[in-house]
Amino acid sequence: QVQLVESGGGLVQPGGSLRLSCAASGFTLDNYAIGWFRQAPGKEREGVSCISSSDGSTNYADSVKGQFTISRDNAKNTVYLQMNSLKPEDTAVYCCARNPRWCSDSGWFDYWGQGTKVTVSS
């Protein structure tokens, strides 16, 4: 069955780094755009980053530009989110999701992972 499983979250101090993984099964990852989303306590879910399936182009929310980097390893069927210079406001549950069309088609994310929690605190 189609599954997306996130891992790599945890507790980190401000200024630290984490690398999240989104492992796909039941489908070929390189045929889909993959987005990362987060939901902080008391706030609505927001898109963080997305990577396309066609040309590998990427995009980022303004709040994380220059701080986060998305990448994919099609051989491992995995997408990564490298998070650097973490701040307390980055604390959230991070989820990945697939899109059968393009990153810009925000209404087409059809499968979601369970999420991994990131806590940035001293």
Phi, psi and chi 1 to 4 in degrees:
 res  aa     phi    psi   chi1   chi2   chi3   chi4
   1 GLN       -  158.1  -76.3  -79.9   42.1      -
   2 VAL   -66.8  128.1  171.2      -      -      -
   3 GLN  -144.1  144.8  -80.1 -168.0  -60.6      -
   4 LEU  -127.5  123.2  -66.6  166.9      -      -
   5 VAL  -124.2  117.7  179.6      -      -      -
   6 GLU   -90.0  150.6  -56.2   93.5  -24.5      -
   7 SER  -153.6  167.4   62.0      -      -      -
   8 GLY   106.3   -5.8      -      -      -      -
   9 GLY   -73.7  171.5      -      -      -      -
  10 GLY   161.2 -166.0      -      -      -      -
  11 LEU   -96.0  130.1  175.8   64.6      -      -
  12 VAL  -141.5  148.7   63.9      -      -      -
  13 GLN   -78.2  153.4  -66.5 -177.6  -30.4      -
  14 PRO   -53.4  137.5  -26.9   35.8      -      -
  15 GLY    89.7  -10.3      -      -      -      -
  16 GLY   -82.2 -177.4      -      -      -      -
  17 SER  -132.0  151.6  -62.0      -      -      -
  18 LEU  -141.2  151.4  -75.0  173.2      -      -
  19 ARG  -121.1  114.0 -169.4 -171.7 -165.0 -166.9
  20 LEU   -90.8  146.5  -54.5 -176.2      -      -
  21 SER  -119.5  144.5  -62.8      -      -      -
  22 CYS  -126.1  102.7  173.7      -      -      -
  23 ALA   -96.7  126.0      -      -      -      -
  24 ALA  -102.5  145.3      -      -      -      -
  25 SER  -144.1  155.9   60.5      -      -      -
  26 GLY    84.2   -2.2      -      -      -      -
  27 PHE  -160.1  165.5   67.4   99.5      -      -
  28 THR   -91.4  115.9  -59.2      -      -      -
  29 LEU   -61.8  -33.8 -170.5   61.3      -      -
  30 ASP   -70.4   -2.7   62.7    2.2      -      -
  31 ASN   -96.2    4.8  -69.2  -34.9      -      -
  32 TYR  -134.5  146.0  -66.7   84.5      -      -
  33 ALA   -75.3  143.1      -      -      -      -
  34 ILE  -124.9  128.4  -58.6  -64.7      -      -
  35 GLY  -114.5  150.7      -      -      -      -
  36 TRP  -107.7  136.1  -78.2   98.8      -      -
  37 PHE  -129.9  159.4  -59.8   80.0      -      -
  38 ARG  -143.5  153.1   68.2 -176.2 -179.5 -174.2
  39 GLN  -135.1  114.9 -172.9  164.6   23.3      -
  40 ALA   -87.1  158.2      -      -      -      -
  41 PRO   -55.4  127.6  -26.3   35.7      -      -
  42 GLY    75.7    7.5      -      -      -      -
  43 LYS  -125.5  160.6  -63.0 -175.1  177.6 -179.1
  44 GLU   -77.8  158.5   66.5 -177.8   57.1      -
  45 ARG   -66.5  140.1 -174.8  176.5   63.3 -155.2
  46 GLU  -131.0  148.3   64.4  172.8  -27.2      -
  47 GLY   -75.4  134.2      -      -      -      -
  48 VAL  -101.8  -49.8  175.7      -      -      -
  49 SER  -161.4  160.7 -176.6      -      -      -
  50 CYS  -151.6  146.6 -169.7      -      -      -
  51 ILE  -128.0  134.0 -174.3  166.2      -      -
  52 SER   -80.2  162.0   69.8      -      -      -
  53 SER   -90.2  -22.8   62.2      -      -      -
  54 SER   -81.9  -66.3   54.5      -      -      -
  55 ASP  -108.8    2.7   59.6    2.2      -      -
  56 GLY    73.9   12.9      -      -      -      -
  57 SER   -65.5  154.3   62.3      -      -      -
  58 THR  -129.3  156.7   59.9      -      -      -
  59 ASN  -143.1  161.0   57.4   51.6      -      -
  60 TYR  -142.0  148.4  -59.7   89.4      -      -
  61 ALA   -65.0  147.4      -      -      -      -
  62 ASP   -56.2  -32.2  -71.7  -18.7      -      -
  63 SER   -68.0  -18.4   59.5      -      -      -
  64 VAL  -122.0    3.7  -56.0      -      -      -
  65 LYS   -60.0  132.3  -75.7 -178.3  178.6  177.3
  66 GLY    82.3   -6.3      -      -      -      -
  67 GLN  -112.0  -42.0 -178.4 -171.9   -4.5      -
  68 PHE  -109.2  151.8  -68.0    2.2      -      -
  69 THR  -135.9  126.4  -57.1      -      -      -
  70 ILE  -100.3  144.1 -168.8  170.4      -      -
  71 SER  -151.6  166.8   61.7      -      -      -
  72 ARG  -137.3  148.4   67.9 -166.9  -55.0  150.1
  73 ASP  -125.4   96.8 -173.9  -23.2      -      -
  74 ASN   -64.5  -32.6  -70.5  -26.3      -      -
  75 ALA   -62.6  -32.7      -      -      -      -
  76 LYS   -97.1   -0.9  -64.4 -178.2  177.8  179.4
  77 ASN    55.3   43.6 -133.5   31.3      -      -
  78 THR  -137.4  141.3  -59.5      -      -      -
  79 VAL  -114.7  143.2  170.4      -      -      -
  80 TYR  -120.2  155.2  -55.9   95.7      -      -
  81 LEU  -131.7  106.7 -175.5   67.8      -      -
  82 GLN   -85.8  122.3  178.6   67.9   45.0      -
  83 MET  -117.3  117.1  -53.0 -172.5  -62.7      -
  84 ASN  -116.5  164.4  -62.4  -35.3      -      -
  85 SER    49.2   48.6  -58.0      -      -      -
  86 LEU   -66.8  143.1  -74.5  164.1      -      -
  87 LYS  -120.5  158.6  -46.5  176.4 -171.7   70.8
  88 PRO   -54.3  -33.7  -29.5   37.1      -      -
  89 GLU   -70.8   -7.6   53.7  -98.3   41.7      -
  90 ASP   -82.6   -6.1  -64.8  -41.8      -      -
  91 THR   -61.1  125.4  -64.5      -      -      -
  92 ALA  -177.4  169.3      -      -      -      -
  93 VAL   -90.2  124.8  173.7      -      -      -
  94 TYR  -104.3  129.3  -74.1   73.1      -      -
  95 CYS  -124.3  150.2  -63.3      -      -      -
  96 CYS  -110.6  156.2   61.8      -      -      -
  97 ALA  -149.7  151.9      -      -      -      -
  98 ARG  -102.7  153.8   76.1  170.8 -164.3  177.8
  99 ASN  -133.6  120.4 -166.0  -43.0      -      -
 100 PRO   -74.3   -6.7   28.7  -35.6      -      -
 101 ARG  -112.4 -102.1  -67.5  171.1   62.7   85.6
 102 TRP  -138.3  161.9  -60.7  -86.4      -      -
 103 CYS   -56.6  -35.5  -71.3      -      -      -
 104 SER   -71.2  -17.5   59.0      -      -      -
 105 ASP   -86.7   78.4  -70.5  -27.8      -      -
 106 SER   -65.8  -20.7   59.6      -      -      -
 107 GLY   -84.8    3.2      -      -      -      -
 108 TRP  -108.5    8.4  -75.6   83.2      -      -
 109 PHE   -69.8  116.5  -71.8   96.1      -      -
 110 ASP  -110.3  -23.4   58.5   -3.7      -      -
 111 TYR  -130.8  139.3  -78.6   87.9      -      -
 112 TRP  -128.2  146.1  -62.7   73.2      -      -
 113 GLY   -78.9  174.5      -      -      -      -
 114 GLN   -79.7  -18.6   84.9  -72.0  -12.1      -
 115 GLY    97.8  151.7      -      -      -      -
 116 THR  -132.6  136.1 -174.8      -      -      -
 117 LYS   -88.9  132.1 -173.4  176.3 -177.7  179.9
 118 VAL  -116.9  124.5  172.3      -      -      -
 119 THR  -121.7  122.2  -58.1      -      -      -
 120 VAL  -111.0  110.0 -175.7      -      -      -
 121 SER  -158.6  147.8  176.6      -      -      -
 122 SER   -96.1      -   59.5      -      -      -
